[in-house]
Each structure stands twice: as structure tokens, then as C-alpha cells.
Amino acid sequence: MWFSICQRWVIGILGHAMLEKGDVVIWDSSETVYEVGDKGFEAYLIMEGTVDILTGDGLKLSRLGKDEIFGETSLLLQTTRSVSVVAGAGGVTARKIPKSYFDEIRRKDIVVAALIRKTQLRLIASNEQSNELSRELERISVALENALSETQSPEIGEDIKQRLAQLRQKIDTTHARTD
């Protein structure tokens, strides 16, 4: 909720200036926009299409679409990119938002800047936790599948394998709901 309010506020402030100064960028379907660890020089406002937000391990965290911003975290926190971004199935068209806009926001309103910073730090922590939980689930499922292959009861093994598949699907669905 707070994040979408901040996005609307930023779009409201930057919208007209971006039309005059911003550069439009187009990525084809499945094209990498940037990867974890890259240095950020600008953020992007999606004009058309979608992007998928992924952890370094490839876990899909969300999908963003028209009028949503991505790439702002590294600019606001002055860090390298904390996620990878890939263009969606139909590609994406976005307008660049230069780092200078975010620097100006920080200078103009330190309270809003502090709130945005806090929200971004929470988002990074949540992304890291999702990634770690996904890794742990994968370790458990591999260990369980290995143990099940040695079991005397194939019916029990198949039931547990089906439940694991359903759990993996739920995780994928949960991440897709943020789309």
C-alpha cells in the first residue's frame, strides 16, 4: 500500500519532466534489463508491457506492468542492483528516470526520502527471505525425494511427491499473485 502511494507520488512529480527529458527504452521478450550486482544509473517507468523481477537464484518475486517503476531501489539506497529484471512475454517499453530525479527527491523532502528508504530496505529483506525459503524448500524436497526412492511403499512415495509438486506450484502461484 505505502509503496504504491510512493510510486504514484513519484510519477506525479516526475511525469511532465520525464516527457521532456526522458529517454524511451525497448526490450524484447525475455531480454535481460539488468542483473543482480549491476550498477544502477537510472530507474524505469513502464509505459507498455511487463517485466519479471527475479532473485539472483532465478526465483520470480513479482511481475510489474504499465505505470509501475523498477530499478529505483539501487538509486535510492545507492547500492548495486539487488534483483534481476527480465522483459515479459510481449517485451517492454519504458521511460528512463535518471538518478538525478531521485537525488532531488531526497534533497527536497527528507521525511519522504526516509520513508521510501525504509520501505526499500524492507523490500530487500523480504526478497532475501523469499529466496532463502525457496532454497530451503528445494533442499528439503531433494532430500525427501531421495529418501522416498528408497521406501518400501511406492504409494506413500508418490503421494508425498505429488504434495511437494503442489507446494512448489503454490509458491509459484504466490509469487505470480504479486504480478
N, C-alpha and C positions, 0 to 999 in steps of 0.2 A: 504494500500500500504506500508506504513512505517513499519507496524507490520510484514508483510510478508518478507520484506527486513531484518529486525532484526532477524526473525526466521531463514532465510537462513544463515545469518552471524553466529548465534549461532550454527546451525547444522554443518556448515563448520569448526568452531573452535573445537567443541566437538566430532564430528563424530568418528575420529580414537580412541581417548582416551576412548570413551564410548564402543567401540567394545572390548576393552581390559578389562575395569574395570566395565562396567555397568552390571546390573542385568536385565534379562528379566522377565516381569510380564505378566500373562494372566488372563483376567477376562471373565467370561461367559456372555452371552446375558442378558441385563437388570441388571447386577450386579453393585452395587454402588461402585465406586472407592474411592470417598470421599464426605463429605457433608460440607455445609456451616458451618463455625466455627471450623472445624478440624484444628489442627496444621499441617503445611506442612513441610515435611522433604526432599522431592525430587519432581522434575517435571518429566514429561514423554514424550518421543518421540514415537509417534505411528508408529509401524512397519507394522501392519496389522489390519484391522477392523476400527471401528468408535467409537466415544464417543459422547454423548449428554451433552451439558453444560446447566445447569438449575439454575434458581434463587432459593432462599430458599422457595419461594411460588410455585415452580414447573413450572414456565414459561420457555419454551425452548428458549434459547438465540442463540444457534448455534449447529452445528454438525461438528466435526473435524475428519479428516481421515489421511491416510498414510503420513508420513513425517511432521506432524504438532505436535506442542508442547502444552501441557496443564499442569497446576499446577505451572507455573513459577511465576505468579503474587504474591502469598504469599511469595515466596522465595525472589523475587526482592524487594518487599516492606516490608518484614519482618513482615507480618501480618498473621492472620489465613485465612483459605480458604474463599473466597468471593462468590463462587458458588459451586454447587454440580455437580458431574460428574458421569454419568452412562454409562456403556458399551452399545454399539449399538446392533442391532438385531443379528449380527453374532459374537458378542463378540469382544474383542480387545487384541492385543498383543503389549506391549510397553516396551521400554528400560528405566530404571530409569536414571535420571540425578540428581546426588547428589547436595545438597545445595552448597557444596564447589565450584562447577563449576561456579555458579552464583556469589559467593563471589569473585572468581578470576576475572571474567569479570568486576565487579565493581572496583576492585583494578587496573586492567590493563588499563582501558580506562574510565576515569571519564566522558568524554563527551558522549560517547555511553551509559554509565550507566544512565546519567541524561536524555537522550532522551528516553531510554527504560522506565525509571521510570515515566516520564511524560505521555508516551503512555499508560502505565498500569493504571495510575490514571484516565485518560480519559475513558479508557475501563470500569473501575469500575463505574464511574459516568454514563456512557451510560447504563450499565446493570441495575443500580438502577433506572434510568429514565424509561427504558422499563418496569421494574417490577411495578413501580408506575402507569404508564399509563395503564397497563393491569388491575391492581386493580381498578382504577377509571372507566375504561370501564365496568368492571364486576358490580360495584356498580350502574352505570347508567343503564345498561341493566336489572338488577334485579328490580330497581325502575320503569323502563319503562314497563317491563313485568307485574308488579303488577298493574300499572295504566291501562294498556291495558286490563287486565282481567275484569276490571270494566267498560269498554267503551260500548257504545250503538251500535257501528258499528264493528261487527266481522271482516269485510273485511279489515278495516284500521288496526285493531289489528294484523291480520295475515300478512299483508304487512310489518308492522314495525318489527314483529318478524322475518320474512324472511330476512329483511335488516340487523337486528342485527346478525343473523346467518352468513350472508355473510361477515359482518365486522369481526366477530370472525375468520372466515376462512381466511380472508385476513391477519389478524395478524399472524395466524399460518403459512401461506404461506410466509409472510415476514421473519419470523424467520427461516423458512426452507431454504430460499434463501441463508442464510449465511452458509448453510451446505456445 
